[in-house]
Structures are given as C-alpha cells and as structure tokens.
C-alpha cells in the first residue's frame, strides 16, 4: 500500500469537550471511556485506521542506516 495521499486528520474547535460516561458494569478509567467515546466518531476512527495501516506497513524502521 502506498501512502502518498493522506486524508486530513479531524480538527475540533479549541475548548471542545468530549462527553463520555464510564461503563456501569465494571471498572473503566476516564481515559478508556474517553477513547471509547472518541472512536465512535467516524472521522477519528478512519484517521486512526489509516495511521495504524501506515505504521504496520512501513518497513523503514527495519532497515539499517
């Protein structure tokens, strides 16, 4: 997969507050609840998927200088 064209990462207005609720059926940290809530946003989910694919398929870190 070639990564010559990337979609722009989502940008949110300054001061944007994410509304999230922790799960009631067990322990969940604030950060886990926040990340779970953020991944419900399609733009963020797609951005993270693209970043993961790029990282996973980039073998430049394996080459010796």
GUSELUM-525633 format. One record per atom (N, C-alpha, C, O, CB): residue number from 1; x, y, z; atom name; chain. Coordinates in steps of 0.02 Angstrom, whole numbers, plus 50000, padded with zeros to 5 digits. Glycine has a CB too. Example, Ala and Ser with C-alpha at 12.3 -4.5 7.8 and 13.67 -1.06 7.14 Angstrom:
residues 2
(pt 1,(50660,49716,50390),N,A)
(pt 1,(50615,49775,50390),CA,A)
(pt 1,(50660,49835,50390),C,A)
(pt 1,(50712,49834,50423),O,A)
(pt 1,(50565,49776,50452),CB,A)
(pt 2,(50642,49888,50354),N,A)
(pt 2,(50684,49947,50357),CA,A)
(pt 2,(50645,50002,50394),C,A)
(pt 2,(50670,50057,50402),O,A)
(pt 2,(50704,49970,50286),CB,A)
This chain:
residues 65
(pt 1,(50042,49941,50000),N,A)
(pt 1,(50000,50000,50000),CA,A)
(pt 1,(50044,50062,50000),C,A)
(pt 1,(50091,50066,50041),O,A)
(pt 1,(49952,50000,50061),CB,A)
(pt 2,(50031,50108,49955),N,A)
(pt 2,(50071,50169,49952),CA,A)
(pt 2,(50034,50224,49990),C,A)
(pt 2,(49973,50231,49987),O,A)
(pt 2,(50084,50191,49879),CB,A)
(pt 3,(50073,50263,50026),N,A)
(pt 3,(50044,50315,50067),CA,A)
(pt 3,(50065,50384,50042),C,A)
(pt 3,(50096,50423,50078),O,A)
(pt 3,(50065,50307,50140),CB,A)
(pt 4,(50049,50398,49980),N,A)
(pt 4,(50068,50463,49952),CA,A)
(pt 4,(50014,50516,49965),C,A)
(pt 4,(50029,50576,49968),O,A)
(pt 4,(50080,50457,49877),CB,A)
(pt 5,(49953,50494,49974),N,A)
(pt 5,(49899,50541,49987),CA,A)
(pt 5,(49863,50520,50051),C,A)
(pt 5,(49839,50464,50057),O,A)
(pt 5,(49848,50544,49927),CB,A)
(pt 6,(49861,50566,50098),N,A)
(pt 6,(49829,50552,50161),CA,A)
(pt 6,(49769,50597,50170),C,A)
(pt 6,(49771,50656,50151),O,A)
(pt 6,(49878,50560,50220),CB,A)
(pt 7,(49716,50572,50199),N,A)
(pt 7,(49660,50617,50216),CA,A)
(pt 7,(49682,50661,50274),C,A)
(pt 7,(49724,50641,50315),O,A)
(pt 7,(49596,50576,50234),CB,A)
(pt 8,(49654,50720,50278),N,A)
(pt 8,(49671,50764,50334),CA,A)
(pt 8,(49641,50737,50398),C,A)
(pt 8,(49585,50711,50399),O,A)
(pt 8,(49645,50837,50321),CB,A)
(pt 9,(49679,50743,50452),N,A)
(pt 9,(49655,50722,50517),CA,A)
(pt 9,(49599,50768,50539),C,A)
(pt 9,(49599,50827,50522),O,A)
(pt 9,(49712,50721,50570),CB,A)
(pt 10,(49552,50742,50578),N,A)
(pt 10,(49497,50784,50601),CA,A)
(pt 10,(49523,50839,50648),C,A)
(pt 10,(49568,50827,50688),O,A)
(pt 10,(49443,50742,50637),CB,A)
(pt 11,(49494,50898,50643),N,A)
(pt 11,(49513,50954,50685),CA,A)
(pt 11,(49450,50977,50722),C,A)
(pt 11,(49397,50986,50692),O,A)
(pt 11,(49544,51014,50643),CB,A)
(pt 12,(49456,50985,50787),N,A)
(pt 12,(49400,51006,50827),CA,A)
(pt 12,(49413,51076,50854),C,A)
(pt 12,(49471,51094,50864),O,A)
(pt 12,(49387,50956,50885),CB,A)
(pt 13,(49361,51115,50866),N,A)
(pt 13,(49370,51183,50889),CA,A)
(pt 13,(49405,51186,50957),C,A)
(pt 13,(49397,51140,50997),O,A)
(pt 13,(49303,51220,50893),CB,A)
(pt 14,(49444,51239,50970),N,A)
(pt 14,(49477,51246,51035),CA,A)
(pt 14,(49425,51243,51091),C,A)
(pt 14,(49370,51271,51085),O,A)
(pt 14,(49517,51312,51039),CB,A)
(pt 15,(49442,51210,51144),N,A)
(pt 15,(49396,51205,51201),CA,A)
(pt 15,(49343,51151,51194),C,A)
(pt 15,(49299,51145,51236),O,A)
(pt 15,(49363,51270,51212),CB,A)
(pt 16,(49347,51111,51141),N,A)
(pt 16,(49298,51057,51131),CA,A)
(pt 16,(49302,51008,51189),C,A)
(pt 16,(49356,50984,51205),O,A)
(pt 16,(49310,51020,51063),CB,A)
(pt 17,(49247,50993,51219),N,A)
(pt 17,(49243,50946,51275),CA,A)
(pt 17,(49206,50883,51252),C,A)
(pt 17,(49151,50887,51226),O,A)
(pt 17,(49208,50977,51336),CB,A)
(pt 18,(49237,50826,51263),N,A)
(pt 18,(49206,50763,51246),CA,A)
(pt 18,(49161,50741,51303),C,A)
(pt 18,(49183,50739,51361),O,A)
(pt 18,(49258,50709,51230),CB,A)
(pt 19,(49099,50725,51288),N,A)
(pt 19,(49053,50700,51338),CA,A)
(pt 19,(49057,50624,51338),C,A)
(pt 19,(49046,50592,51286),O,A)
(pt 19,(48980,50724,51324),CB,A)
(pt 20,(49074,50595,51395),N,A)
(pt 20,(49080,50522,51398),CA,A)
(pt 20,(49054,50498,51465),C,A)
(pt 20,(49053,50535,51514),O,A)
(pt 20,(49152,50499,51387),CB,A)
(pt 21,(49033,50436,51466),N,A)
(pt 21,(49011,50403,51527),CA,A)
(pt 21,(49049,50339,51536),C,A)
(pt 21,(49061,50303,51487),O,A)
(pt 21,(48935,50390,51526),CB,A)
(pt 22,(49069,50325,51597),N,A)
(pt 22,(49103,50262,51610),CA,A)
(pt 22,(49051,50206,51610),C,A)
(pt 22,(48992,50217,51624),O,A)
(pt 22,(49141,50264,51678),CB,A)
(pt 23,(49074,50147,51594),N,A)
(pt 23,(49030,50089,51595),CA,A)
(pt 23,(49011,50074,51668),C,A)
(pt 23,(49052,50081,51713),O,A)
(pt 23,(49063,50027,51562),CB,A)
(pt 24,(48950,50053,51677),N,A)
(pt 24,(48924,50040,51745),CA,A)
(pt 24,(48936,49968,51767),C,A)
(pt 24,(48933,49953,51827),O,A)
(pt 24,(48850,50055,51748),CB,A)
(pt 25,(48950,49923,51719),N,A)
(pt 25,(48954,49852,51736),CA,A)
(pt 25,(49023,49829,51760),C,A)
(pt 25,(49034,49769,51768),O,A)
(pt 25,(48934,49811,51677),CB,A)
(pt 26,(49069,49875,51771),N,A)
(pt 26,(49136,49857,51794),CA,A)
(pt 26,(49179,49920,51795),C,A)
(pt 26,(49156,49974,51778),O,A)
(pt 26,(49168,49803,51749),CB,A)
(pt 27,(49241,49911,51815),N,A)
(pt 27,(49287,49967,51817),CA,A)
(pt 27,(49307,49989,51747),C,A)
(pt 27,(49321,49948,51704),O,A)
(pt 27,(49348,49950,51858),CB,A)
(pt 28,(49308,50055,51736),N,A)
(pt 28,(49333,50084,51675),CA,A)
(pt 28,(49364,50151,51693),C,A)
(pt 28,(49332,50192,51726),O,A)
(pt 28,(49277,50091,51620),CB,A)
(pt 29,(49425,50163,51671),N,A)
(pt 29,(49458,50226,51686),CA,A)
(pt 29,(49428,50282,51643),C,A)
(pt 29,(49394,50269,51593),O,A)
(pt 29,(49534,50221,51675),CB,A)
(pt 30,(49442,50344,51663),N,A)
(pt 30,(49418,50401,51624),CA,A)
(pt 30,(49447,50400,51553),C,A)
(pt 30,(49411,50414,51505),O,A)
(pt 30,(49437,50466,51660),CB,A)
(pt 31,(49511,50385,51547),N,A)
(pt 31,(49543,50387,51481),CA,A)
(pt 31,(49515,50332,51436),C,A)
(pt 31,(49506,50344,51376),O,A)
(pt 31,(49618,50379,51488),CB,A)
(pt 32,(49501,50273,51463),N,A)
(pt 32,(49472,50220,51422),CA,A)
(pt 32,(49403,50240,51398),C,A)
(pt 32,(49385,50228,51341),O,A)
(pt 32,(49469,50154,51462),CB,A)
(pt 33,(49364,50270,51442),N,A)
(pt 33,(49297,50292,51423),CA,A)
(pt 33,(49301,50348,51370),C,A)
(pt 33,(49261,50349,51324),O,A)
(pt 33,(49258,50318,51485),CB,A)
(pt 34,(49349,50393,51378),N,A)
(pt 34,(49358,50447,51329),CA,A)
(pt 34,(49378,50419,51261),C,A)
(pt 34,(49349,50439,51210),O,A)
(pt 34,(49411,50496,51354),CB,A)
(pt 35,(49426,50374,51259),N,A)
(pt 35,(49448,50345,51195),CA,A)
(pt 35,(49391,50305,51163),C,A)
(pt 35,(49381,50310,51103),O,A)
(pt 35,(49509,50299,51206),CB,A)
(pt 36,(49355,50268,51203),N,A)
(pt 36,(49298,50230,51176),CA,A)
(pt 36,(49247,50278,51144),C,A)
(pt 36,(49221,50264,51090),O,A)
(pt 36,(49264,50188,51232),CB,A)
(pt 37,(49234,50334,51177),N,A)
(pt 37,(49187,50383,51152),CA,A)
(pt 37,(49213,50416,51088),C,A)
(pt 37,(49176,50427,51041),O,A)
(pt 37,(49172,50437,51205),CB,A)
(pt 38,(49278,50432,51087),N,A)
(pt 38,(49308,50465,51028),CA,A)
(pt 38,(49305,50419,50967),C,A)
(pt 38,(49294,50442,50912),O,A)
(pt 38,(49380,50485,51043),CB,A)
(pt 39,(49314,50354,50978),N,A)
(pt 39,(49313,50307,50922),CA,A)
(pt 39,(49244,50296,50893),C,A)
(pt 39,(49236,50264,50841),O,A)
(pt 39,(49342,50241,50944),CB,A)
(pt 40,(49193,50322,50927),N,A)
(pt 40,(49126,50319,50899),CA,A)
(pt 40,(49118,50370,50843),C,A)
(pt 40,(49072,50365,50802),O,A)
(pt 40,(49074,50333,50954),CB,A)
(pt 41,(49164,50419,50840),N,A)
(pt 41,(49164,50469,50787),CA,A)
(pt 41,(49196,50438,50725),C,A)
(pt 41,(49254,50417,50728),O,A)
(pt 41,(49201,50535,50809),CB,A)
(pt 42,(49161,50435,50670),N,A)
(pt 42,(49185,50402,50609),CA,A)
(pt 42,(49250,50433,50584),C,A)
(pt 42,(49294,50397,50560),O,A)
(pt 42,(49132,50406,50555),CB,A)
(pt 43,(49257,50499,50587),N,A)
(pt 43,(49317,50533,50563),CA,A)
(pt 43,(49378,50512,50603),C,A)
(pt 43,(49432,50500,50574),O,A)
(pt 43,(49308,50609,50566),CB,A)
(pt 44,(49372,50506,50668),N,A)
(pt 44,(49428,50486,50710),CA,A)
(pt 44,(49443,50412,50698),C,A)
(pt 44,(49502,50394,50693),O,A)
(pt 44,(49413,50498,50784),CB,A)
(pt 45,(49393,50371,50694),N,A)
(pt 45,(49404,50300,50682),CA,A)
(pt 45,(49442,50289,50616),C,A)
(pt 45,(49488,50248,50614),O,A)
(pt 45,(49338,50262,50681),CB,A)
(pt 46,(49423,50324,50563),N,A)
(pt 46,(49456,50317,50499),CA,A)
(pt 46,(49527,50344,50502),C,A)
(pt 46,(49573,50314,50473),O,A)
(pt 46,(49417,50355,50444),CB,A)
(pt 47,(49538,50399,50536),N,A)
(pt 47,(49605,50427,50544),CA,A)
(pt 47,(49651,50379,50580),C,A)
(pt 47,(49709,50370,50560),O,A)
(pt 47,(49601,50494,50582),CB,A)
(pt 48,(49627,50348,50633),N,A)
(pt 48,(49667,50300,50670),CA,A)
(pt 48,(49680,50236,50631),C,A)
(pt 48,(49733,50206,50637),O,A)
(pt 48,(49633,50284,50736),CB,A)
(pt 49,(49631,50215,50591),N,A)
(pt 49,(49641,50156,50550),CA,A)
(pt 49,(49696,50169,50498),C,A)
(pt 49,(49739,50126,50487),O,A)
(pt 49,(49576,50136,50515),CB,A)
(pt 50,(49695,50228,50467),N,A)
(pt 50,(49746,50246,50418),CA,A)
(pt 50,(49815,50250,50451),C,A)
(pt 50,(49864,50225,50423),O,A)
(pt 50,(49729,50314,50385),CB,A)
(pt 51,(49819,50279,50510),N,A)
(pt 51,(49882,50283,50546),CA,A)
(pt 51,(49908,50214,50563),C,A)
(pt 51,(49968,50200,50556),O,A)
(pt 51,(49875,50325,50611),CB,A)
(pt 52,(49865,50170,50584),N,A)
(pt 52,(49885,50102,50600),CA,A)
(pt 52,(49911,50066,50538),C,A)
(pt 52,(49963,50033,50540),O,A)
(pt 52,(49827,50063,50631),CB,A)
(pt 53,(49874,50072,50483),N,A)
(pt 53,(49895,50039,50421),CA,A)
(pt 53,(49963,50065,50397),C,A)
(pt 53,(50005,50027,50374),O,A)
(pt 53,(49842,50049,50366),CB,A)
(pt 54,(49973,50130,50403),N,A)
(pt 54,(50037,50159,50383),CA,A)
(pt 54,(50093,50132,50427),C,A)
(pt 54,(50146,50112,50402),O,A)
(pt 54,(50034,50236,50386),CB,A)
(pt 55,(50082,50132,50492),N,A)
(pt 55,(50134,50108,50538),CA,A)
(pt 55,(50149,50034,50526),C,A)
(pt 55,(50207,50014,50525),O,A)
(pt 55,(50111,50119,50611),CB,A)
(pt 56,(50096,49995,50517),N,A)
(pt 56,(50105,49923,50509),CA,A)
(pt 56,(50141,49906,50444),C,A)
(pt 56,(50178,49857,50442),O,A)
(pt 56,(50037,49890,50510),CB,A)
(pt 57,(50131,49944,50392),N,A)
(pt 57,(50160,49929,50327),CA,A)
(pt 57,(50224,49967,50311),C,A)
(pt 57,(50253,49958,50258),O,A)
(pt 57,(50110,49944,50274),CB,A)
(pt 58,(50247,50008,50357),N,A)
(pt 58,(50308,50047,50346),CA,A)
(pt 58,(50368,50008,50372),C,A)
(pt 58,(50375,49999,50432),O,A)
(pt 58,(50304,50116,50380),CB,A)
(pt 59,(50410,49986,50327),N,A)
(pt 59,(50467,49946,50349),CA,A)
(pt 59,(50532,49986,50354),C,A)
(pt 59,(50585,49957,50361),O,A)
(pt 59,(50477,49888,50302),CB,A)
(pt 60,(50528,50052,50350),N,A)
(pt 60,(50589,50093,50353),CA,A)
(pt 60,(50623,50087,50421),C,A)
(pt 60,(50684,50095,50425),O,A)
(pt 60,(50573,50166,50339),CB,A)
(pt 61,(50586,50073,50473),N,A)
(pt 61,(50617,50064,50539),CA,A)
(pt 61,(50657,50000,50545),C,A)
(pt 61,(50697,49992,50591),O,A)
(pt 61,(50564,50065,50592),CB,A)
(pt 62,(50647,49955,50498),N,A)
(pt 62,(50683,49891,50500),CA,A)
(pt 62,(50748,49893,50460),C,A)
(pt 62,(50789,49847,50466),O,A)
(pt 62,(50639,49837,50473),CB,A)
(pt 63,(50757,49945,50421),N,A)
(pt 63,(50817,49950,50379),CA,A)
(pt 63,(50875,49979,50420),C,A)
(pt 63,(50865,50024,50461),O,A)
(pt 63,(50803,49993,50317),CB,A)
(pt 64,(50935,49953,50408),N,A)
(pt 64,(50994,49979,50442),CA,A)
(pt 64,(51017,50043,50406),C,A)
(pt 64,(51014,50047,50345),O,A)
(pt 64,(51050,49927,50445),CB,A)
(pt 65,(51040,50092,50445),N,A)
(pt 65,(51062,50155,50413),CA,A)
(pt 65,(51125,50147,50373),C,A)
(pt 65,(51149,50196,50343),O,A)
(pt 65,(51072,50208,50466),CB,A)
